Amino acid sequence: MANLNKVMLIGRLTRDPEVFMFANGGKVAKFGFAVNNKRKNPQTGQWEDEPVFLDVETFNRGEFGKKADLVEQYLRKGHQAFIEGHLRLDQWTSQDGQKRQKIKIVLDDLQFLEPRSDGPRSSVGPRRQAASTPPGGDDVGFEPPPSEPELPPPPADRSEGDIPF
């Protein structure tokens, strides 16, 4: 029997990304994300947004997987994004001895849905790094693809019957 673990969402960040460095030089960026479900209010009969709040994390993986760097540099609270990922169950024991669990989204791919500013954001917000991290880190040099060029209007002398193929 086949399995599929895929999540695709469009929503907004609910908090600035927090970035953590690993001793081996790896990096993880964690952020909150919200999407809206629609539900009908039984009293008013009106459709209302019902927010769903999620935790998302992404990692730098290998030479070509620098998504944590991209999230750190370009996303902030309130930014809209399209994310693709998969679900992961985190389990732990709390300080009071209770077993806890939480489903998180591990980001596999993302698209920015906000216009990009002229460059990387300044270092603001709750970013934390391990003390053993060298200052600076990797600069990915990410450039989102340019927007599609605007096509010129069709010539005025062409009728609907003149299909160019």
C-alpha positions in Angstrom: 0.0 0.0 0.0 1.4 3.4 -1.0 1.9 6.3 1.4 1.9 10.1 0.8 3.0 12.7 3.2 2.7 16.1 1.4 1.5 19.5 2.6 0.9 22.5 0.3 -0.3 25.7 1.9 -0.6 29.4 1.3 -0.6 31.6 4.4 1.3 34.1 6.4 4.1 34.0 8.9 2.9 34.5 12.5 6.3 35.3 13.9 9.8 36.1 12.6 12.0 33.1 11.8 14.2 31.9 14.6 17.5 30.5 13.4 19.7 28.0 15.2 23.1 26.7 14.2 24.3 23.1 14.7 27.9 22.2 15.8 28.5 20.6 12.4 27.7 23.9 10.6 24.1 23.0 9.7 21.3 25.5 10.2 17.5 25.3 11.0 15.0 28.1 10.7 11.7 27.8 12.6 8.7 30.0 12.2 4.9 30.1 12.8 2.5 29.9 9.9 -1.2 30.5 9.7 -3.8 29.5 7.1 -7.6 30.1 7.2 -10.3 27.6 6.8 -13.8 28.8 6.0 -16.7 27.7 8.2 -20.3 28.8 8.3 -21.4 30.4 11.6 -24.6 28.5 12.6 -26.1 31.6 14.4 -25.5 34.2 11.6 -25.3 32.0 8.6 -22.2 34.0 7.5 -19.0 32.4 6.3 -16.1 33.1 8.7 -12.4 32.6 8.6 -11.1 30.0 11.1 -7.4 30.3 11.5 -5.1 27.3 11.8 -1.7 27.9 13.4 1.2 25.7 12.5 4.9 25.3 13.3 7.2 25.1 10.3 10.9 24.3 10.2 13.4 24.1 7.4 17.1 23.1 7.2 20.1 23.8 5.1 20.8 20.4 3.5 23.9 19.9 1.4 25.2 22.2 -1.3 21.9 23.1 -2.9 19.5 23.0 0.0 19.9 26.5 1.6 16.2 27.0 2.5 17.0 28.0 6.1 19.2 30.8 4.7 16.5 32.0 2.4 13.9 32.0 5.2 16.3 33.9 7.5 17.1 36.5 4.9 13.8 37.2 3.2 10.8 36.2 5.3 9.3 38.1 8.3 6.2 38.1 10.4 3.2 38.9 8.2 4.8 37.9 4.9 2.7 35.7 2.6 4.2 32.5 1.2 3.4 29.3 -0.6 5.0 26.4 1.2 5.4 22.7 0.4 6.5 20.2 2.9 5.8 17.1 4.9 4.4 16.3 8.3 6.6 15.2 11.2 5.6 14.1 14.6 7.7 15.5 17.4 7.5 13.6 20.8 9.1 14.6 24.1 8.7 14.4 27.8 8.0 17.7 29.5 9.7 18.9 32.7 6.8 17.7 34.8 7.1 14.2 33.3 4.2 14.4 30.9 4.6 12.9 27.4 3.9 15.5 24.8 3.6 15.4 21.0 3.1 17.9 18.2 2.8 17.7 14.5 5.1 20.1 12.6 5.6 20.8 8.9 9.1 20.3 7.5 9.5 22.7 4.6 10.7 21.2 1.3 10.0 24.1 -1.0 8.7 27.6 -0.8 7.7 30.5 -3.0 7.6 34.1 -1.8 4.3 35.8 -2.5 5.3 39.2 -1.3 7.4 41.6 -3.5 11.0 41.4 -2.6 12.9 44.3 -1.2 16.2 45.4 -2.6 18.2 43.0 -0.6 18.5 40.8 2.5 16.7 42.1 5.6 18.7 43.6 8.4 19.3 41.4 11.4 16.2 42.1 13.4 13.9 39.8 15.4 14.4 36.8 17.5 17.3 35.1 15.8 19.5 33.1 18.0 22.8 31.3 17.1 25.0 28.9 18.9 28.1 30.5 20.5 30.4 28.3 18.4 29.0 29.8 15.1 31.4 31.9 13.1 30.0 35.4 12.4 28.5 36.0 9.0 27.7 32.5 7.9 27.0 31.5 4.3 25.6 34.0 1.9 23.4 32.2 -0.6 23.1 35.1 -3.1 19.5 34.1 -3.7 17.7 35.9 -6.5 14.0 35.0 -7.0 13.1 34.5 -10.7 12.1 37.7 -12.4 8.4 38.3 -13.0 7.1 37.3 -16.4 7.4 39.9 -19.1 4.3 41.6 -20.2 3.2 40.4 -23.7 2.4 43.0 -26.3 -1.3 43.1 -27.4 -2.1 41.1 -30.6 -2.1 43.1 -33.9 -5.4 44.9 -34.5 -5.7 43.7 -38.1 -6.0 40.0 -37.0 -9.5 38.5 -36.9 -10.5 35.7 -34.6 -10.3 33.2 -37.5 -6.6 34.0 -38.1 -5.0 31.5 -35.6 -1.2 31.6 -35.9 -0.7 27.8 -35.8 
